[in-house]
Amino acid sequence: MDKFTELLNRNKLTILDGAMATELEARGCDINDELWSAKMLAEKPEMIEQVHYDYYEVGADIGIAASYQASVAGFMKKGYTREESEGLVKSAVEILLKAKGRFQQDHPERDCLIAAAAIGPYGAYLADGSEYRGDYAADKETIYNFHNERMCLLAESGAEMFACETLPCLWEAEIILEITKKLNIPCWFSFSCKDEKHICDGTPISECAKRMDSEDIVKAIGVNCTNPIYISGLIKNIKEACSKPVIVYPNKGEEYDAVKKIWLGAKDGKSFGEWTKQWYNDGAAIIGGCCRTNPEDIAQVKEFRDTL
């Protein structure tokens, strides 16, 4: 049995961690950069490690490496050599594994934890907002080569799963799926959505769920970096289209300007724990947080699980 399935069998609800980039920002890091949180892989890796540790400490079963915006091309664009860039990409998983190992030394009873590597969309590398639209000015071969290079590095560094996340289009998910199958590393697919029925490029979420349902290597299907108000409807549409466990890790409902890289507006009045109860009752099996969530929010997910 793979570790992800073991987690689902052990718990009525499996818990993901929360945001990395905005949590680093809250702790004083300057991430207003094309590299976003990946900038801290070079500048403050010890702070990334502590954030990972803190999420495990409040109850997360699965930590996600700070590799969402990490790529060889992205680091080389900033002046790093190819060798340095490859090392920085690999360091994302190495830092997470170090945090997980340190935490399990302190808490040996937590013997089933996962270190997943974030695989963000090509648009995240472009840093022009297209990660929320999917309208890339690049052919499929370019995007395959982009993902293949970094996914091979993340696999080499010990990634236990791939968190294929914030995907705005199904065709890019198909490319990532091909590479995941080649590397034979279990994964989940999580799409960014613009309403209760459609991912960001307009494809129905039900179509995405149906496509991934037959793939054994895909362990869960869901949504992330999406407004909490849409999650219940999205869970319903996913569950009607497939039999895989549903994974959700929404943001806090604030609007993000992906070009200026600033957050606008306030979240809904519900606490993250209240949202968690609703999503669990809707049928979500794995719950965590995306942008603007923090360890306190993930602690609320754990508090809710303790009531089950």
Phi, psi and chi 1 to 4 in degrees:
 res  aa     phi    psi   chi1   chi2   chi3   chi4
   1 MET       -  133.1 -178.1 -170.0  -58.1      -
   2 ASP   -73.7  160.2   65.4   86.5      -      -
   3 LYS   -64.2  -34.5 -160.6 -177.8  -69.9 -172.2
   4 PHE   -65.1  -44.9 -173.9   80.9      -      -
   5 THR   -64.4  -37.0  -57.4      -      -      -
   6 GLU   -61.7  -42.3 -176.8  179.3  -10.7      -
   7 LEU   -60.2  -44.7  -90.2  175.4      -      -
   8 LEU   -65.0  -35.0  -95.0   61.4      -      -
   9 ASN   -72.7  -31.2  -71.6  -18.2      -      -
  10 ARG   -75.9  -32.9  -77.2 -169.2 -175.0 -167.4
  11 ASN  -121.8  142.6  -56.8  -64.3      -      -
  12 LYS   -67.9  -25.1  -68.6 -176.1  176.9 -179.8
  13 LEU  -141.4  127.0  174.0   63.8      -      -
  14 THR   -96.2  140.8  -64.3      -      -      -
  15 ILE  -112.2  127.6  -57.3  173.9      -      -
  16 LEU   -90.8  165.7  -82.9 -178.1      -      -
  17 ASP   -78.5 -172.4   64.2    8.3      -      -
  18 GLY  -112.9 -159.5      -      -      -      -
  19 ALA   -63.3  145.5      -      -      -      -
  20 MET   -99.5  -55.8  172.9   57.6   70.8      -
  21 ALA   -59.8  -51.0      -      -      -      -
  22 THR   -71.1  -24.0   52.6      -      -      -
  23 GLU   -73.2  -38.9 -179.5   61.3   14.8      -
  24 LEU   -61.1  -40.8  -71.7  170.3      -      -
  25 GLU   -62.1  -41.9 -163.5  170.1   39.0      -
  26 ALA   -64.6  -24.7      -      -      -      -
  27 ARG   -93.6   11.2  -61.4 -175.6 -173.5 -161.3
  28 GLY   102.9    5.0      -      -      -      -
  29 CYS   -83.0  142.8  -65.3      -      -      -
  30 ASP   -92.7  104.6  177.9   11.5      -      -
  31 ILE  -113.4   15.6   59.5  167.3      -      -
  32 ASN   -75.2   78.0 -169.9    3.1      -      -
  33 ASP  -157.0  157.5 -173.5  -88.7      -      -
  34 GLU   -59.2  -30.3  -70.7  179.8   -1.6      -
  35 LEU   -79.2  -17.5  -70.4  173.3      -      -
  36 TRP    54.4 -131.4 -150.6   34.1      -      -
  37 SER   -63.7  -25.4   58.9      -      -      -
  38 ALA   -62.5  -22.2      -      -      -      -
  39 LYS   -57.6  -34.7 -179.1  171.0 -179.8  -94.1
  40 MET   -76.7  -14.4  -65.8  -59.6  111.8      -
  41 LEU   -60.3  -34.8  -68.1  170.6      -      -
  42 ALA   -87.8  -35.6      -      -      -      -
  43 GLU   -94.2  -40.1  -65.1 -179.4    7.4      -
  44 LYS  -144.0   62.3  -65.9 -175.4  178.1  179.2
  45 PRO   -60.1  -30.4   21.2  -33.3      -      -
  46 GLU   -66.8  -27.8   70.7  -73.9  -10.7      -
  47 MET   -74.5  -38.0 -169.7  167.0  -76.1      -
  48 ILE   -60.6  -45.0  -68.2  176.3      -      -
  49 GLU   -59.4  -40.4 -178.5 -172.4  -20.3      -
  50 GLN   -68.6  -37.8 -169.6   57.3   48.9      -
  51 VAL   -62.2  -44.8  173.1      -      -      -
  52 HIS   -57.1  -47.5  -74.5  -44.1      -      -
  53 TYR   -59.0  -44.7 -173.8   99.4      -      -
  54 ASP   -64.0  -35.6  -68.4  -12.7      -      -
  55 TYR   -68.6  -42.0  -82.7  124.8      -      -
  56 TYR   -60.3  -39.7  -77.3  128.7      -      -
  57 GLU   -63.8  -35.8 -169.9  166.2   49.5      -
  58 VAL   -85.4   -2.3  -63.9      -      -      -
  59 GLY   129.5   -2.3      -      -      -      -
  60 ALA   -64.6  135.2      -      -      -      -
  61 ASP   -91.0  -24.5  -57.4  -57.5      -      -
  62 ILE  -128.7  124.2  -57.1  172.4      -      -
  63 GLY  -101.9  145.1      -      -      -      -
  64 ILE  -115.0  124.2  -56.3  176.5      -      -
  65 ALA   -64.6  155.6      -      -      -      -
  66 ALA   -81.8   51.8      -      -      -      -
  67 SER  -108.3    3.3   50.9      -      -      -
  68 TYR   -52.6  -46.4  175.6   84.0      -      -
  69 GLN  -108.9   14.1 -154.2  121.4  -18.0      -
  70 ALA   -92.9  123.6      -      -      -      -
  71 SER  -150.9  155.1   67.5      -      -      -
  72 VAL   -60.5  -44.8  174.3      -      -      -
  73 ALA   -61.9  -40.1      -      -      -      -
  74 GLY   -65.2  -42.4      -      -      -      -
  75 PHE   -71.6  -38.2  -77.2  119.0      -      -
  76 MET   -66.2  -33.2  -70.9 -176.7   69.5      -
  77 LYS   -61.1  -27.0 -171.6  176.6  177.9 -178.1
  78 LYS   -90.5    2.7  -69.9  -66.9 -177.0  178.9
  79 GLY   105.5   -1.2      -      -      -      -
  80 TYR   -76.3  150.8  -65.8   96.3      -      -
  81 THR   -71.9  166.8   66.3      -      -      -
  82 ARG   -59.6  -44.4  170.7  165.5  -70.9  -80.8
  83 GLU   -61.4  -44.3 -175.7  177.1    5.3      -
  84 GLU   -62.6  -41.8  -70.6  169.1  -22.7      -
  85 SER   -64.8  -43.3  -60.7      -      -      -
  86 GLU   -62.5  -41.1  -70.0  177.7   -6.6      -
  87 GLY   -63.4  -38.9      -      -      -      -
  88 LEU   -68.1  -39.7  -75.0  167.3      -      -
  89 VAL   -60.4  -48.1  171.3      -      -      -
  90 LYS   -64.1  -31.2  -66.5  175.0   74.3  170.8
  91 SER   -63.9  -24.6   74.9      -      -      -
  92 ALA   -58.0  -46.8      -      -      -      -
  93 VAL   -74.0  -38.4  170.2      -      -      -
  94 GLU   -60.5  -39.4  -67.5  164.7   -6.1      -
  95 ILE   -66.4  -42.6  -69.3  166.0      -      -
  96 LEU   -64.1  -43.3  173.8   56.1      -      -
  97 LEU   -63.1  -36.2  -72.5  169.8      -      -
  98 LYS   -64.7  -43.4 -176.0  178.2  177.9 -176.8
  99 ALA   -64.3  -42.5      -      -      -      -
 100 LYS   -63.5  -44.3 -171.8 -176.9   84.9  156.4
 101 GLY   -63.3  -42.2      -      -      -      -
 102 ARG   -64.0  -41.5 -178.8  161.5   63.8   91.8
 103 PHE   -65.7  -42.1  178.0   77.5      -      -
 104 GLN   -71.3  -25.3  -71.6 -174.0  -56.9      -
 105 GLN   -65.5  -39.3  -84.6 -169.9  -31.6      -
 106 ASP   -77.1  -26.5  -64.1  -20.1      -      -
 107 HIS  -135.8   71.9  -57.0  -86.7      -      -
 108 PRO   -61.1  -19.1   18.5  -30.6      -      -
 109 GLU   -69.1  -20.0   72.3  -78.6    2.4      -
 110 ARG   -88.9   73.4  -61.5  -79.9  -62.2  -77.5
 111 ASP   -91.8    1.3   61.6  -21.4      -      -
 112 CYS  -131.4   85.0 -171.3      -      -      -
 113 LEU  -123.1  156.0  -59.5  175.5      -      -
 114 ILE  -123.9  141.8  -69.0  176.5      -      -
 115 ALA  -111.7  107.6      -      -      -      -
 116 ALA  -104.9  144.9      -      -      -      -
 117 ALA   -96.0  125.7      -      -      -      -
 118 ALA   -72.3  129.9      -      -      -      -
 119 ILE  -117.1   96.0  -51.1  -61.8      -      -
 120 GLY   -82.9  167.7      -      -      -      -
 121 PRO   -73.0  162.7   28.3  -35.1      -      -
 122 TYR   -56.3  -34.4 -179.0   72.3      -      -
 123 GLY   -62.3  -24.9      -      -      -      -
 124 ALA   -65.7  -37.8      -      -      -      -
 125 TYR   -66.3  -38.3  155.2   68.8      -      -
 126 LEU   -66.3  -29.5  -62.3  177.0      -      -
 127 ALA    55.2   38.6      -      -      -      -
 128 ASP  -122.2   13.7   60.9   -2.5      -      -
 129 GLY    89.8   -8.6      -      -      -      -
 130 SER   -70.2  -13.5   61.1      -      -      -
 131 GLU   -64.9  -17.8   64.5 -168.4  -69.3      -
 132 TYR  -104.7   11.0  -61.6  106.7      -      -
 133 ARG  -129.3  -38.6  -58.6 -171.8  -54.4  -91.5
 134 GLY    82.6   12.0      -      -      -      -
 135 ASP   -96.8   64.7   55.1  -10.8      -      -
 136 TYR   -77.2  142.5  -44.9  141.3      -      -
 137 ALA   -92.2   62.1      -      -      -      -
 138 ALA  -151.3  147.6      -      -      -      -
 139 ASP   -84.1  170.0   58.5   30.4      -      -
 140 LYS   -66.0  -32.1  -68.7 -173.7  177.6 -179.2
 141 GLU   -64.4  -41.2 -177.8 -179.5    3.0      -
 142 THR   -61.3  -44.0  -62.8      -      -      -
 143 ILE   -70.8  -37.4  -67.7  175.2      -      -
 144 TYR   -59.8  -49.5  177.9   93.3      -      -
 145 ASN   -62.6  -37.6  -68.7  -23.2      -      -
 146 PHE   -61.1  -51.7  170.2   81.5      -      -
 147 HIS   -69.3  -40.3  -74.7  -58.4      -      -
 148 ASN   -61.0  -42.8 -175.6   63.0      -      -
 149 GLU   -58.8  -50.7 -179.9  176.8   47.7      -
 150 ARG   -77.5  -33.4   66.1  176.1 -179.8  159.5
 151 MET   -66.2  -35.5  -70.7  172.6   71.6      -
 152 CYS   -64.1  -41.0  -72.9      -      -      -
 153 LEU   -64.9  -43.2  -69.8  169.2      -      -
 154 LEU   -66.8  -34.9  -66.7  166.8      -      -
 155 ALA   -65.5  -43.3      -      -      -      -
 156 GLU   -60.7  -31.9  -72.0  172.9   19.7      -
 157 SER   -83.7   -0.8   61.3      -      -      -
 158 GLY   105.0   18.4      -      -      -      -
 159 ALA   -57.3  130.7      -      -      -      -
 160 GLU   -89.1  -22.8  -63.5  172.0  -33.9      -
 161 MET  -149.5  162.5  -73.2 -169.2   79.3      -
 162 PHE  -107.2  125.6  -75.9  138.4      -      -
 163 ALA   -96.0   91.0      -      -      -      -
 164 CYS   -83.5  100.8  -50.9      -      -      -
 165 GLU  -131.9  162.0   60.0 -177.4   23.4      -
 166 THR    56.7   34.0  -34.2      -      -      -
 167 LEU   -81.5  126.2  -62.9  169.4      -      -
 168 PRO   -92.3   -6.8   34.4  -34.0      -      -
 169 CYS  -148.1  144.5   42.4      -      -      -
 170 LEU   -69.7  -36.0  179.3   56.0      -      -
 171 TRP   -63.6  -33.5   62.6  -95.1      -      -
 172 GLU   -71.3  -37.1 -175.4  175.5   18.4      -
 173 ALA   -60.5  -36.7      -      -      -      -
 174 GLU   -62.0  -40.7  -64.3  -93.9   15.8      -
 175 ILE   -64.4  -46.2  -68.4  171.2      -      -
 176 ILE   -64.7  -38.2  -65.6  171.3      -      -
 177 LEU   -60.0  -42.2  174.2   63.8      -      -
 178 GLU   -58.5  -43.6 -178.0 -178.2  -14.0      -
 179 ILE   -69.9  -40.5  -60.7  165.9      -      -
 180 THR   -60.0  -42.0  -60.5      -      -      -
 181 LYS   -66.2  -38.5  -69.8  164.7   75.7  171.8
 182 LYS   -62.7  -41.4  178.0 -171.5   73.2  172.3
 183 LEU   -81.7  -14.7  -64.8  171.6      -      -
 184 ASN    57.6   47.8 -165.2   31.3      -      -
 185 ILE  -117.1  127.3  -69.3  178.4      -      -
 186 PRO   -60.7  154.3   21.5  -31.9      -      -
 187 CYS  -150.5  170.0   64.4      -      -      -
 188 TRP  -128.8  157.1   72.0   73.8      -      -
 189 PHE  -117.0  127.8  -83.9   85.9      -      -
 190 SER  -132.1  125.5  179.4      -      -      -
 191 PHE  -105.9  150.0  -62.5   85.8      -      -
 192 SER   -90.3  137.9   58.4      -      -      -
 193 CYS  -127.3  149.9  -59.4      -      -      -
 194 LYS  -102.5  -11.2   63.1  180.0 -177.7  178.8
 195 ASP  -161.1 -165.1   57.3   33.5      -      -
 196 GLU   -76.1   -9.3  -66.6 -173.8  -15.1      -
 197 LYS  -126.5  -17.6  -65.6 -177.0  177.8 -179.5
 198 HIS  -128.4  141.0  -56.8   92.0      -      -
 199 ILE   -75.8  177.6   67.0  173.4      -      -
 200 CYS   -63.2  -29.0  -76.5      -      -      -
 201 ASP   -88.1    2.9   77.4  -17.5      -      -
 202 GLY   100.9   -7.7      -      -      -      -
 203 THR   -68.3  135.2  -55.9      -      -      -
 204 PRO   -60.5  135.3  -23.6   34.9      -      -
 205 ILE   -60.9  -29.8 -172.2   67.6      -      -
 206 SER   -63.5  -35.6   56.8      -      -      -
 207 GLU   -66.3  -41.3 -177.0 -180.0  -29.7      -
 208 CYS   -63.8  -44.4  -58.9      -      -      -
 209 ALA   -64.6  -43.3      -      -      -      -
 210 LYS   -63.0  -39.9 -174.6  176.6 -179.6 -179.6
 211 ARG   -64.4  -41.1  168.1   63.1 -172.7   90.4
 212 MET   -83.1  -14.1  -63.7  -64.7  170.1      -
 213 ASP   -61.4  -32.8 -166.2   35.2      -      -
 214 SER   -86.6   -2.5   61.3      -      -      -
 215 GLU   -92.1  113.9  -59.6  -71.0  -11.8      -
 216 ASP   -61.8  -32.4  -70.2  -19.2      -      -
 217 ILE   -72.6  -17.6 -154.0  160.7      -      -
 218 VAL   -87.1  113.8  179.2      -      -      -
 219 LYS   -92.8  -18.7  -59.1  -57.6  177.8 -177.6
 220 ALA  -160.1  157.4      -      -      -      -
 221 ILE  -133.7  139.6  -60.2  165.1      -      -
 222 GLY  -174.3 -150.6      -      -      -      -
 223 VAL  -139.3  151.7  -61.5      -      -      -
 224 ASN  -149.2  172.7   75.4  -66.5      -      -
 225 CYS    48.5   43.5 -149.4      -      -      -
 226 THR  -131.2  149.3  -64.5      -      -      -
 227 ASN   -60.8  133.9 -164.8  -55.5      -      -
 228 PRO   -53.9  -28.4  -26.3   34.5      -      -
 229 ILE   -67.0  -19.0   62.8  173.3      -      -
 230 TYR   -94.5  -10.2  -60.6  135.8      -      -
 231 ILE   -66.6  -41.9  -59.0  -56.9      -      -
 232 SER   -58.8  -45.7  -69.6      -      -      -
 233 GLY   -64.6  -38.2      -      -      -      -
 234 LEU   -66.3  -42.0  -71.8  161.4      -      -
 235 ILE   -58.2  -45.2  -67.1  170.0      -      -
 236 LYS   -58.3  -46.4  176.4  177.6  179.6  -69.8
 237 ASN   -68.1  -35.6  -79.4  -72.9      -      -
 238 ILE   -67.5  -46.4  -66.7  168.6      -      -
 239 LYS   -64.9  -30.9  -72.5 -175.0   71.5   65.2
 240 GLU   -72.0  -22.0  -72.6  177.1   -7.6      -
 241 ALA  -102.0  -15.4      -      -      -      -
 242 CYS  -154.1  169.0   76.8      -      -      -
 243 SER  -107.8    0.5   58.6      -      -      -
 244 LYS   -70.4  155.2  -59.2  -86.2 -171.4 -171.5
 245 PRO   -58.5  145.5  -21.7   32.3      -      -
 246 VAL   -98.6  129.8  177.2      -      -      -
 247 ILE  -114.9  131.0 -175.8  168.2      -      -
 248 VAL  -134.7  132.2  -61.7      -      -      -
 249 TYR  -143.7   81.6   46.5  121.5      -      -
 250 PRO   -73.4  168.1  -12.8   28.9      -      -
 251 ASN   -84.2 -171.6   55.8   42.4      -      -
 252 LYS   -90.5   11.4  -76.6 -170.4  111.0  169.2
 253 GLY    90.7    4.4      -      -      -      -
 254 GLU   -86.1  151.6  -58.2  176.1    9.3      -
 255 GLU   -86.1  140.7  -68.3 -174.0    9.1      -
 256 TYR  -117.4  128.6 -178.9   59.8      -      -
 257 ASP   -89.9  102.5 -175.0  -35.9      -      -
 258 ALA   -73.2  -15.0      -      -      -      -
 259 VAL   -85.9  -50.2  176.5      -      -      -
 260 LYS   -80.1  -15.1  -65.6 -178.9  179.6  177.5
 261 LYS    59.3   49.5  -65.5 -178.8  172.3   51.0
 262 ILE  -133.3  154.9   57.3  172.8      -      -
 263 TRP   -97.6  140.3  -71.2   92.1      -      -
 264 LEU  -125.5  137.6  -50.8  167.7      -      -
 265 GLY    81.5  169.6      -      -      -      -
 266 ALA  -108.9  158.7      -      -      -      -
 267 LYS   -75.2  167.4   73.4 -179.3 -176.3   72.6
 268 ASP   -61.5  159.9 -174.6  -84.8      -      -
 269 GLY   -68.8  -15.2      -      -      -      -
 270 LYS   -72.0  145.7  -76.0 -172.2 -179.7 -179.9
 271 SER   -75.3  161.9   70.1      -      -      -
 272 PHE   -65.1  -31.9 -151.5   76.0      -      -
 273 GLY   -64.9  -38.1      -      -      -      -
 274 GLU   -66.9  -42.8  -70.0  169.6  -32.2      -
 275 TRP   -60.6  -43.1  -80.4  122.1      -      -
 276 THR   -56.6  -46.2  -64.5      -      -      -
 277 LYS   -58.4  -43.2 -179.1  178.3 -179.8  179.9
 278 GLN   -63.8  -47.1  179.2  174.5  -39.1      -
 279 TRP   -67.2  -36.7  -59.7  -31.5      -      -
 280 TYR   -63.7  -44.7  175.2   79.1      -      -
 281 ASN   -65.7  -26.7  -70.8  -26.2      -      -
 282 ASP   -74.7  -19.1  -69.2  -29.2      -      -
 283 GLY   122.5    7.9      -      -      -      -
 284 ALA   -71.5  135.9      -      -      -      -
 285 ALA  -102.0  -22.1      -      -      -      -
 286 ILE  -132.9  125.3  -50.8  102.0      -      -
 287 ILE  -132.7  136.3  -63.4  176.5      -      -
 288 GLY  -152.7 -159.5      -      -      -      -
 289 GLY  -132.0  153.4      -      -      -      -
 290 CYS  -114.5 -145.0 -158.8      -      -      -
 291 CYS   -49.4  133.1  -63.3      -      -      -
 292 ARG    78.8   -5.5  -57.7  -70.4  -86.9 -173.7
 293 THR   -79.0  164.9   58.5      -      -      -
 294 ASN  -149.2  177.7   53.7   45.1      -      -
 295 PRO   -56.7  -32.1  -30.8   38.3      -      -
 296 GLU   -63.7  -37.1  -70.0   74.1   21.6      -
 297 ASP   -67.9  -42.1  -65.5  -47.4      -      -
 298 ILE   -67.9  -32.2  -57.9  -52.4      -      -
 299 ALA   -61.2  -34.6      -      -      -      -
 300 GLN   -67.5  -34.5  -70.0 -178.0   37.1      -
 301 VAL   -63.5  -43.4 -178.2      -      -      -
 302 LYS   -63.4  -42.0  172.9   64.4  162.2   58.6
 303 GLU   -60.3  -39.7  -72.7  169.1   11.6      -
 304 PHE   -67.1  -42.9  169.1   72.8      -      -
 305 ARG   -60.5  -35.1 -177.3  170.6   74.9 -178.8
 306 ASP   -63.7  -16.0  -70.2  -16.1      -      -
 307 THR   -89.1  -11.0   68.2      -      -      -
 308 LEU   -78.2      -  -61.6  175.3      -      -
